[in-house]
Amino acid sequence: MRVVDVSAENSYVFMNPMQAQADGKDKIRVTIMILNQNGLGVLGKKPVIGVDPRVTVNRVQDTTNSLGEAIFEFSTTTPGQYSIEVTVDNINIPQKSMLSFHG
């Protein structure tokens, strides 16, 4: 059986904090875990982030490390909720994540 590099079902996204001020300075840190079908991290992958253009993306670590971890920070000056879409190697990570910024 062939081991696929990226498993959409095993990969996931988490964020901290869950919400932030929409002041352009406060940030929500998003960690993307890219895992294979055995649940192990995949090294050297560059997740592609889809998000509303009103949200600024800071690529803290845009290529996965040996744990499969990539880190991004998001900020905005426009209050609202913004969904994030993540793809890796043209594979969509199905988990829906929502950034929440308040005024």
MIVEX-767761 format. One record per residue: x, y, z of N, C-alpha, C in turn; chain; residue in one letter. Coordinates in steps of 0.02 Angstrom, whole numbers, plus 50000, padded with zeros to 5 digits. Example, Ala and Ser with C-alpha at 12.3 -4.5 7.8 and 13.67 -1.06 7.14 Angstrom:
// residues 2
{nxx->50660 | nyy->49716 | nzz->50390 | caxx->50615 | cayy->49775 | cazz->50390 | cxx->50660 | cyy->49835 | czz->50390 | paba->A | torvo->a} $
{nxx->50642 | nyy->49888 | nzz->50354 | caxx->50684 | cayy->49947 | cazz->50357 | cxx->50645 | cyy->50002 | czz->50394 | paba->A | torvo->s} $
END
This chain:
// residues 103
{nxx->50042 | nyy->49940 | nzz->50000 | caxx->50000 | cayy->50000 | cazz->50000 | cxx->50044 | cyy->50062 | czz->50000 | paba->A | torvo->m} $
{nxx->50029 | nyy->50109 | nzz->49956 | caxx->50068 | cayy->50170 | cazz->49948 | cxx->50049 | cyy->50222 | czz->50001 | paba->A | torvo->r} $
{nxx->50099 | nyy->50254 | nzz->50031 | caxx->50087 | cayy->50307 | cazz->50080 | cxx->50082 | cyy->50373 | czz->50043 | paba->A | torvo->v} $
{nxx->50025 | nyy->50406 | nzz->50051 | caxx->50013 | cayy->50471 | cazz->50020 | cxx->50048 | cyy->50524 | czz->50062 | paba->A | torvo->v} $
{nxx->50080 | nyy->50573 | nzz->50028 | caxx->50115 | cayy->50626 | cazz->50064 | cxx->50069 | cyy->50664 | czz->50112 | paba->A | torvo->d} $
{nxx->50011 | nyy->50685 | nzz->50088 | caxx->49967 | cayy->50727 | cazz->50128 | cxx->49899 | cyy->50693 | czz->50135 | paba->A | torvo->v} $
{nxx->49876 | nyy->50688 | nzz->50197 | caxx->49809 | cayy->50662 | cazz->50210 | cxx->49764 | cyy->50720 | czz->50230 | paba->A | torvo->s} $
{nxx->49714 | nyy->50735 | nzz->50188 | caxx->49666 | cayy->50788 | cazz->50205 | cxx->49628 | cyy->50771 | czz->50268 | paba->A | torvo->a} $
{nxx->49613 | nyy->50708 | nzz->50279 | caxx->49574 | cayy->50687 | cazz->50337 | cxx->49614 | cyy->50694 | czz->50402 | paba->A | torvo->e} $
{nxx->49680 | nyy->50683 | nzz->50400 | caxx->49720 | cayy->50687 | cazz->50461 | cxx->49747 | cyy->50757 | czz->50475 | paba->A | torvo->n} $
{nxx->49753 | nyy->50798 | nzz->50424 | caxx->49780 | cayy->50866 | cazz->50432 | cxx->49727 | cyy->50911 | czz->50464 | paba->A | torvo->s} $
{nxx->49750 | nyy->50961 | nzz->50500 | caxx->49703 | cayy->51005 | cazz->50534 | cxx->49731 | cyy->51075 | czz->50547 | paba->A | torvo->y} $
{nxx->49687 | nyy->51119 | nzz->50569 | caxx->49703 | cayy->51189 | cazz->50581 | cxx->49680 | cyy->51207 | czz->50652 | paba->A | torvo->v} $
{nxx->49723 | nyy->51242 | nzz->50690 | caxx->49699 | cayy->51270 | cazz->50753 | cxx->49725 | cyy->51340 | czz->50762 | paba->A | torvo->f} $
{nxx->49690 | nyy->51379 | nzz->50803 | caxx->49708 | cayy->51449 | cazz->50811 | cxx->49707 | cyy->51470 | czz->50884 | paba->A | torvo->m} $
{nxx->49747 | nyy->51522 | nzz->50898 | caxx->49751 | cayy->51549 | cazz->50965 | cxx->49771 | cyy->51622 | czz->50959 | paba->A | torvo->n} $
{nxx->49734 | nyy->51669 | nzz->50988 | caxx->49670 | cayy->51660 | cazz->51022 | cxx->49614 | cyy->51649 | czz->50971 | paba->A | torvo->p} $
{nxx->49555 | nyy->51637 | nzz->50996 | caxx->49498 | cayy->51624 | cazz->50953 | cxx->49470 | cyy->51688 | czz->50921 | paba->A | torvo->m} $
{nxx->49484 | nyy->51745 | nzz->50953 | caxx->49462 | cayy->51810 | cazz->50925 | cxx->49512 | cyy->51864 | czz->50944 | paba->A | torvo->q} $
{nxx->49510 | nyy->51920 | nzz->50907 | caxx->49557 | cayy->51975 | cazz->50919 | cxx->49524 | cyy->52041 | czz->50900 | paba->A | torvo->a} $
{nxx->49556 | nyy->52095 | nzz->50922 | caxx->49533 | cayy->52162 | cazz->50904 | cxx->49547 | cyy->52175 | czz->50830 | paba->A | torvo->q} $
{nxx->49502 | nyy->52210 | nzz->50797 | caxx->49512 | cayy->52230 | cazz->50727 | cxx->49547 | cyy->52297 | czz->50725 | paba->A | torvo->a} $
{nxx->49608 | nyy->52300 | nzz->50752 | caxx->49645 | cayy->52362 | cazz->50755 | cxx->49708 | cyy->52361 | czz->50711 | paba->A | torvo->d} $
{nxx->49717 | nyy->52307 | nzz->50673 | caxx->49776 | cayy->52301 | cazz->50630 | cxx->49838 | cyy->52279 | czz->50667 | paba->A | torvo->g} $
{nxx->49836 | nyy->52276 | nzz->50734 | caxx->49894 | cayy->52257 | cazz->50774 | cxx->49883 | cyy->52189 | czz->50808 | paba->A | torvo->k} $
{nxx->49823 | nyy->52180 | nzz->50836 | caxx->49806 | cayy->52117 | cazz->50870 | cxx->49805 | cyy->52061 | czz->50818 | paba->A | torvo->d} $
{nxx->49833 | nyy->52004 | nzz->50836 | caxx->49839 | cayy->51949 | cazz->50787 | cxx->49809 | cyy->51885 | czz->50813 | paba->A | torvo->k} $
{nxx->49785 | nyy->51844 | nzz->50767 | caxx->49765 | cayy->51776 | cazz->50781 | cxx->49817 | cyy->51731 | czz->50748 | paba->A | torvo->i} $
{nxx->49848 | nyy->51688 | nzz->50789 | caxx->49899 | cayy->51642 | cazz->50763 | cxx->49864 | cyy->51577 | czz->50742 | paba->A | torvo->r} $
{nxx->49878 | nyy->51556 | nzz->50681 | caxx->49848 | cayy->51495 | cazz->50654 | cxx->49904 | cyy->51446 | czz->50639 | paba->A | torvo->v} $
{nxx->49898 | nyy->51387 | nzz->50668 | caxx->49946 | cayy->51333 | cazz->50656 | cxx->49912 | cyy->51281 | czz->50612 | paba->A | torvo->t} $
{nxx->49944 | nyy->51264 | nzz->50558 | caxx->49918 | cayy->51214 | cazz->50511 | cxx->49962 | cyy->51152 | czz->50518 | paba->A | torvo->i} $
{nxx->49930 | nyy->51096 | nzz->50533 | caxx->49966 | cayy->51033 | cazz->50541 | cxx->49953 | cyy->50990 | czz->50478 | paba->A | torvo->m} $
{nxx->50005 | nyy->50978 | nzz->50440 | caxx->50000 | cayy->50937 | cazz->50380 | cxx->50027 | cyy->50868 | czz->50397 | paba->A | torvo->i} $
{nxx->49982 | nyy->50819 | nzz->50396 | caxx->49999 | cayy->50751 | cazz->50417 | cxx->49987 | cyy->50702 | czz->50359 | paba->A | torvo->l} $
{nxx->50022 | nyy->50645 | nzz->50362 | caxx->50011 | cayy->50593 | cazz->50311 | cxx->49957 | cyy->50545 | czz->50336 | paba->A | torvo->n} $
{nxx->49945 | nyy->50492 | nzz->50298 | caxx->49892 | cayy->50445 | cazz->50315 | cxx->49906 | cyy->50406 | czz->50379 | paba->A | torvo->q} $
{nxx->49970 | nyy->50407 | nzz->50401 | caxx->49988 | cayy->50374 | cazz->50465 | cxx->49988 | cyy->50423 | czz->50523 | paba->A | torvo->n} $
{nxx->49968 | nyy->50486 | nzz->50511 | caxx->49965 | cayy->50535 | cazz->50564 | cxx->50032 | cyy->50568 | czz->50581 | paba->A | torvo->g} $
{nxx->50081 | nyy->50559 | nzz->50537 | caxx->50147 | cayy->50588 | cazz->50548 | cxx->50154 | cyy->50652 | czz->50508 | paba->A | torvo->l} $
{nxx->50193 | nyy->50700 | nzz->50535 | caxx->50204 | cayy->50763 | cazz->50502 | cxx->50239 | cyy->50755 | czz->50436 | paba->A | torvo->g} $
{nxx->50221 | nyy->50800 | nzz->50388 | caxx->50252 | cayy->50799 | cazz->50322 | cxx->50296 | cyy->50861 | czz->50316 | paba->A | torvo->v} $
{nxx->50360 | nyy->50851 | nzz->50306 | caxx->50409 | cayy->50905 | cazz->50303 | cxx->50409 | cyy->50938 | czz->50234 | paba->A | torvo->l} $
{nxx->50419 | nyy->51004 | nzz->50233 | caxx->50432 | cayy->51041 | cazz->50172 | cxx->50372 | cyy->51060 | czz->50130 | paba->A | torvo->g} $
{nxx->50313 | nyy->51058 | nzz->50158 | caxx->50252 | cayy->51077 | cazz->50121 | cxx->50236 | cyy->51151 | czz->50133 | paba->A | torvo->k} $
{nxx->50210 | nyy->51185 | nzz->50081 | caxx->50191 | cayy->51255 | cazz->50087 | cxx->50115 | cyy->51261 | czz->50080 | paba->A | torvo->k} $
{nxx->50079 | nyy->51265 | nzz->50136 | caxx->50006 | cayy->51274 | cazz->50131 | cxx->49989 | cyy->51339 | czz->50096 | paba->A | torvo->p} $
{nxx->49936 | nyy->51336 | nzz->50056 | caxx->49909 | cayy->51396 | cazz->50023 | cxx->49847 | cyy->51416 | czz->50061 | paba->A | torvo->v} $
{nxx->49846 | nyy->51480 | nzz->50083 | caxx->49792 | cayy->51506 | cazz->50124 | cxx->49745 | cyy->51547 | czz->50081 | paba->A | torvo->i} $
{nxx->49680 | nyy->51532 | nzz->50085 | caxx->49629 | cayy->51573 | cazz->50053 | cxx->49591 | cyy->51610 | czz->50107 | paba->A | torvo->g} $
{nxx->49592 | nyy->51677 | nzz->50103 | caxx->49558 | cayy->51719 | cazz->50153 | cxx->49538 | cyy->51784 | czz->50121 | paba->A | torvo->v} $
{nxx->49488 | nyy->51817 | nzz->50150 | caxx->49464 | cayy->51881 | cazz->50126 | cxx->49522 | cyy->51931 | czz->50119 | paba->A | torvo->d} $
{nxx->49524 | nyy->51970 | nzz->50065 | caxx->49579 | cayy->52018 | cazz->50054 | cxx->49584 | cyy->52073 | czz->50107 | paba->A | torvo->p} $
{nxx->49532 | nyy->52082 | nzz->50148 | caxx->49536 | cayy->52132 | cazz->50202 | cxx->49577 | cyy->52107 | czz->50261 | paba->A | torvo->r} $
{nxx->49596 | nyy->52044 | nzz->50259 | caxx->49636 | cayy->52014 | cazz->50313 | cxx->49709 | cyy->52010 | czz->50290 | paba->A | torvo->v} $
{nxx->49754 | nyy->52034 | nzz->50334 | caxx->49826 | cayy->52031 | cazz->50320 | cxx->49854 | cyy->51965 | czz->50347 | paba->A | torvo->t} $
{nxx->49895 | nyy->51932 | nzz->50306 | caxx->49925 | cayy->51869 | cazz->50325 | cxx->50000 | cyy->51879 | czz->50333 | paba->A | torvo->v} $
{nxx->50025 | nyy->51862 | nzz->50392 | caxx->50097 | cayy->51862 | cazz->50406 | cxx->50121 | cyy->51790 | czz->50408 | paba->A | torvo->n} $
{nxx->50165 | nyy->51772 | nzz->50363 | caxx->50191 | cayy->51704 | cazz->50359 | cxx->50248 | cyy->51695 | czz->50408 | paba->A | torvo->r} $
{nxx->50234 | nyy->51671 | nzz->50468 | caxx->50285 | cayy->51661 | cazz->50520 | cxx->50330 | cyy->51604 | czz->50501 | paba->A | torvo->v} $
{nxx->50300 | nyy->51548 | nzz->50480 | caxx->50337 | cayy->51489 | cazz->50457 | cxx->50294 | cyy->51457 | czz->50403 | paba->A | torvo->q} $
{nxx->50306 | nyy->51476 | nzz->50340 | caxx->50259 | cayy->51456 | cazz->50287 | cxx->50274 | cyy->51388 | czz->50256 | paba->A | torvo->d} $
{nxx->50328 | nyy->51355 | nzz->50278 | caxx->50344 | cayy->51288 | cazz->50255 | cxx->50344 | cyy->51242 | czz->50315 | paba->A | torvo->t} $
{nxx->50313 | nyy->51183 | nzz->50308 | caxx->50306 | cayy->51138 | cazz->50366 | cxx->50373 | cyy->51112 | czz->50390 | paba->A | torvo->t} $
{nxx->50379 | nyy->51106 | nzz->50456 | caxx->50438 | cayy->51076 | cazz->50487 | cxx->50428 | cyy->51000 | czz->50492 | paba->A | torvo->n} $
{nxx->50472 | nyy->50966 | nzz->50527 | caxx->50469 | cayy->50892 | cazz->50531 | cxx->50406 | cyy->50867 | czz->50566 | paba->A | torvo->s} $
{nxx->50373 | nyy->50911 | nzz->50604 | caxx->50310 | cayy->50892 | cazz->50637 | cxx->50250 | cyy->50904 | czz->50591 | paba->A | torvo->l} $
{nxx->50262 | nyy->50935 | nzz->50533 | caxx->50208 | cayy->50952 | cazz->50487 | cxx->50175 | cyy->51018 | czz->50502 | paba->A | torvo->g} $
{nxx->50209 | nyy->51059 | nzz->50541 | caxx->50180 | cayy->51122 | cazz->50567 | cxx->50201 | cyy->51182 | czz->50526 | paba->A | torvo->e} $
{nxx->50152 | nyy->51222 | nzz->50505 | caxx->50163 | cayy->51287 | cazz->50473 | cxx->50124 | cyy->51339 | czz->50514 | paba->A | torvo->a} $
{nxx->50151 | nyy->51400 | nzz->50521 | caxx->50121 | cayy->51450 | cazz->50565 | cxx->50110 | cyy->51516 | czz->50528 | paba->A | torvo->i} $
{nxx->50050 | nyy->51543 | nzz->50537 | caxx->50031 | cayy->51606 | cazz->50507 | cxx->49997 | cyy->51650 | czz->50559 | paba->A | torvo->f} $
{nxx->50002 | nyy->51716 | nzz->50551 | caxx->49966 | cayy->51763 | cazz->50594 | cxx->49922 | cyy->51807 | czz->50550 | paba->A | torvo->e} $
{nxx->49861 | nyy->51820 | nzz->50575 | caxx->49812 | cayy->51858 | cazz->50538 | cxx->49791 | cyy->51919 | czz->50578 | paba->A | torvo->f} $
{nxx->49781 | nyy->51975 | nzz->50542 | caxx->49756 | cayy->52036 | cazz->50573 | cxx->49713 | cyy->52073 | czz->50523 | paba->A | torvo->s} $
{nxx->49673 | nyy->52120 | nzz->50547 | caxx->49632 | cayy->52162 | cazz->50504 | cxx->49611 | cyy->52225 | czz->50541 | paba->A | torvo->t} $
{nxx->49587 | nyy->52273 | nzz->50503 | caxx->49557 | cayy->52333 | cazz->50533 | cxx->49482 | cyy->52334 | czz->50522 | paba->A | torvo->t} $
{nxx->49455 | nyy->52281 | nzz->50493 | caxx->49384 | cayy->52276 | cazz->50478 | cxx->49352 | cyy->52221 | czz->50521 | paba->A | torvo->t} $
{nxx->49311 | nyy->52240 | nzz->50571 | caxx->49278 | cayy->52189 | cazz->50612 | cxx->49237 | cyy->52140 | czz->50570 | paba->A | torvo->p} $
{nxx->49236 | nyy->52078 | nzz->50593 | caxx->49196 | cayy->52028 | cazz->50559 | cxx->49223 | cyy->51958 | czz->50570 | paba->A | torvo->g} $
{nxx->49190 | nyy->51910 | nzz->50538 | caxx->49212 | cayy->51841 | cazz->50540 | cxx->49235 | cyy->51822 | czz->50470 | paba->A | torvo->q} $
{nxx->49292 | nyy->51790 | nzz->50466 | caxx->49323 | cayy->51773 | cazz->50402 | cxx->49342 | cyy->51700 | czz->50402 | paba->A | torvo->y} $
{nxx->49320 | nyy->51664 | nzz->50350 | caxx->49338 | cayy->51594 | cazz->50345 | cxx->49407 | cyy->51587 | czz->50313 | paba->A | torvo->s} $
{nxx->49441 | nyy->51533 | nzz->50331 | caxx->49507 | cayy->51516 | cazz->50303 | cxx->49499 | cyy->51452 | czz->50264 | paba->A | torvo->i} $
{nxx->49527 | nyy->51450 | nzz->50205 | caxx->49531 | cayy->51388 | cazz->50167 | cxx->49604 | cyy->51371 | czz->50158 | paba->A | torvo->e} $
{nxx->49620 | nyy->51308 | nzz->50169 | caxx->49690 | cayy->51286 | cazz->50165 | cxx->49695 | cyy->51229 | czz->50113 | paba->A | torvo->v} $
{nxx->49743 | nyy->51237 | nzz->50068 | caxx->49759 | cayy->51183 | cazz->50021 | cxx->49834 | cyy->51170 | czz->50023 | paba->A | torvo->t} $
{nxx->49851 | nyy->51107 | nzz->50010 | caxx->49921 | cayy->51086 | cazz->50008 | cxx->49927 | cyy->51037 | czz->49950 | paba->A | torvo->v} $
{nxx->49973 | nyy->51050 | nzz->49904 | caxx->49981 | cayy->51007 | cazz->49845 | cxx->49914 | cyy->50995 | czz->49810 | paba->A | torvo->d} $
{nxx->49874 | nyy->51047 | nzz->49804 | caxx->49807 | cayy->51044 | cazz->49773 | cxx->49758 | cyy->50999 | czz->49810 | paba->A | torvo->n} $
{nxx->49772 | nyy->50985 | nzz->49873 | caxx->49727 | cayy->50946 | cazz->49916 | cxx->49695 | cyy->50995 | czz->49965 | paba->A | torvo->i} $
{nxx->49629 | nyy->50998 | nzz->49966 | caxx->49594 | cayy->51042 | cazz->50011 | cxx->49588 | cyy->51010 | czz->50080 | paba->A | torvo->n} $
{nxx->49609 | nyy->51048 | nzz->50132 | caxx->49600 | cayy->51025 | cazz->50201 | cxx->49527 | cyy->51042 | czz->50219 | paba->A | torvo->i} $
{nxx->49486 | nyy->50991 | nzz->50232 | caxx->49413 | cayy->51003 | cazz->50238 | cxx->49391 | cyy->51040 | czz->50301 | paba->A | torvo->p} $
{nxx->49433 | nyy->51044 | nzz->50352 | caxx->49414 | cayy->51079 | cazz->50413 | cxx->49399 | cyy->51152 | czz->50399 | paba->A | torvo->q} $
{nxx->49342 | nyy->51176 | nzz->50423 | caxx->49323 | cayy->51246 | cazz->50414 | cxx->49346 | cyy->51284 | czz->50476 | paba->A | torvo->k} $
{nxx->49384 | nyy->51338 | nzz->50466 | caxx->49407 | cayy->51378 | cazz->50521 | cxx->49385 | cyy->51450 | czz->50510 | paba->A | torvo->s} $
{nxx->49367 | nyy->51484 | nzz->50565 | caxx->49340 | cayy->51551 | cazz->50561 | cxx->49380 | cyy->51598 | czz->50606 | paba->A | torvo->m} $
{nxx->49405 | nyy->51652 | nzz->50576 | caxx->49439 | cayy->51706 | cazz->50613 | cxx->49385 | cyy->51755 | czz->50636 | paba->A | torvo->l} $
{nxx->49389 | nyy->51777 | nzz->50698 | caxx->49340 | cayy->51824 | cazz->50724 | cxx->49375 | cyy->51886 | czz->50750 | paba->A | torvo->s} $
{nxx->49360 | nyy->51943 | nzz->50718 | caxx->49389 | cayy->52007 | cazz->50739 | cxx->49333 | cyy->52055 | czz->50758 | paba->A | torvo->f} $
{nxx->49341 | nyy->52087 | nzz->50816 | caxx->49289 | cayy->52132 | cazz->50841 | cxx->49318 | cyy->52203 | czz->50848 | paba->A | torvo->h} $
{nxx->49271 | nyy->52252 | nzz->50847 | caxx->49291 | cayy->52323 | cazz->50850 | cxx->49300 | cyy->52348 | czz->50920 | paba->A | torvo->g} $
END
